[in-house]
C-alpha cells in the first residue's frame, strides 16, 4: 500500500493546474441545458481539447493524452478545484467512448472517438422508452435490417441534452420475434437522419434540453451498429457499468461540493445567523462521506490498474454518490435559511451560490443511470447472492 | 499510489481467518461467557503460536515486526470471529506504546513476554474510566496528572463493572501513582496517549468491519432459507434493500478503515481525523447491521439461544470502546470547523502549488 504520488504524477497535477488556472472562464457559463449554454460549453470543450486535457485517459490517436486512470483522477481533482464548467458531452466521453473502445471496430473508433473527444459531436443517450424505464429489457423500438441499413421505428425518451445533441446511442429490437434482453442491437444514430423527430421536454429545472425522440422509418447504415447484431444488451451492460462505476461521477466533484459546504457552514456560523445544532454534525458527515467515496474510487482504480475489473459493485457507487449529493445540497439549503428559496438574481439573495440549482439537479441522481431501487436489487442478488424468487 | 493490500497481507488475513474458524467457533465464545475470568490462557497461547500478540512487536523482541497496515486485516478477522480476548489492549495498543516510549528497560522487560503470549497488558482509555480485561492483565498502563504509568496489577484495586456484553469484563481501577512506575510525562505522555487512542480506535474499527460482515452473512443465510408465503423471505425487496444498505455502509466504512491503517502506520499529520472517520463509519455500519439483522431474523433473533446476539453485542461494545461515535464525531467536527484551515481532502495534495 502506497498512498503517495510519483514525481511524474505531481508534475502532471501542476501542469493541469496551471493550464486550468489560465484557461477556465472567469464567469460561470450559462446552463448547458439552454441553447446558449450548450454552445458555450461546446466552445469550452474545444478549448480543453486544444489544450490536450479533454480526454486525459484516452489514447493519443483518439484525441486523448494516453494517461492512466490515476492521472485521470488527478485531473478531475484539478478540474473541480478550478471550478471548470460541467462536461456537456459526458454521455459520450464517459459512457459511450469507453464502450466503443472496448467493442467498436477500428473504423468505428477512428470515426467516432476523435470527434467525441473534441465535442464536435455531442452525444445523447437513448436508454429509456415510455415502457422501458427500470425494466430496460422491455424495449419496443425496432431496427429492421433492409439491405445495408437498419430501419428504425418507435420512441426513446428522457434523453439528456437530446434537444441539442448531434448523435444518440441506444438499443433497438432487431429481432421482432424476440423478447426481453435477447434480440436487441446497440445502434449509433445521427439525430439529423430523416424520419427522426426530437421533441424537447421541460425539466424540473424549467429548462428544455431533455427530449423524447421519435423514429419513423429512419434509416441508419448497418456500420453504425456497435457490437454484434442481437448482442446489444451485453454492450449496454458494459456502458452502464462505466456510468455507475467510475467515469460519470468522479469523487472530486463531491469532495468539491463537500468543501464548499464546510465553507458555507463556517461562514454561516461566523455571520451570527442561528444554525440548527444538528447541522454541524451533518456537514461533517457529508465531508466524511465524500472522502469515503474518493478513497473507495482510488481503491477501485488501484485494482483496475492491477488487472481487475468493475462488476456489480458499481451499484454501490451509484447509490452512495447520488444519495450523498442530495444530502449535501439539502444541508446547504438548510444553512441558507430563508434565502434558500431565492433565485440567484433576487435582490435579497446575497451570496446564495448555486445550491438551489444543484439541489434540483441532485434530486435526479437517485433516478437516472438506473434507479437506486434497481441498484439495491442488483447488490442483493449479484453481490450478496440473495434469492431472485 | 497503490491503494491495495499485498498478496502477503491477504495471505496473513486468510491464515488468521482459517485459524479462528477452527479454534474460535461461536461455541467457544459462548463457553467463555460461563467461566470465572471469561478468558482462556490456553487459547492465548495458541494465538501466540501464530504471532498475534506480537504482530506489532519488533523482531528483535521476538515479535513479527509488522505495521498497522498488516494488522488491520487481522483485526477484521478478530471481529468476524467475535474474539474478545484482550488483543486490542495488549497487541494493538500496549506493544507499540511501549516501543515508542523510548524506555529500553521497559521494552526489554515487557515486549518479549507480550510476543511470546506470556504477558497481558490492560490500557486505560482516555475516553472512559472503564478498563477492559484488567483482571487478567500483568501490567496496566494508566494515566495520572503527572504522566503515563505502567503499573503491576497487584498495585491496583479493581472493581468489577458488569457489562451487557458477556464477552468482556470491565473494571474501574483505584490506584496511587508512584514515581517508579511513571513511563512518560508532559508532552511525551500526551503524545503516547493520543497514539494509543488512535491505535485502539483503529483496531476497534477493523473489528467492526468484521462484525458487520459476519452479521450480513448470517442475515443473507437466514433470509435465503426461511420461507414464508411459499418463498424465501430474502426474495422480498423489503428485505433485500435492508441488506443492500448494509453492504453500502460496510464498503465505504472499509475504505476509511484501510486508509486510517495507512495513516497510523505512517503517522501522517491527519492521522487522528482519519482514525475518527474510520471509527465513526465502521461503528455505524456495525450498529446498523446489528439492528437490521435482528429485524430480518424476526422473533428467532430475539432469543438468547440464537447466536445473532453474540455479534450484536460485540457491535454495541465496540462502538463504546476507544472513543464512542459521539466522541469521534466531535473530534472530526473540531478539525473541520474549529481549526483555521479545514482538514485537507484526500487526493487534493497540499504539496503542489
Interface residues (C-beta under 8 A of the other chain):
Chain A: X1 X2 X3 X4 X5 X6 X9 X10 X13 X14 X17 X70 X73 X74 X77 X81 X251 X252 X255 X258 X259 X262 X263 X265 X266 X269 X280 X281 X283 X284 X285 X287 X288 X289 X290 X291 X292 X293 X294 X295 X296 X298 X299 X301 X302 X303 X305 X306 X313 X316 X319 X320 X373 X375 X376 X377 X379 X380 X381 X383 X384 X385 X386 X387 X388 X389
Chain B: X1 X2 X3 X4 X5 X6 X69 X216 X220 X223 X224 X231 X232 X234 X235 X237 X239 X240 X241 X243 X244 X245 X247 X248 X251 X252 X253 X255 X256 X258 X259 X262 X277 X280 X281 X329 X332 X333 X336 X337 X342 X345 X346 X347 X348 X349 X351 X352 X353
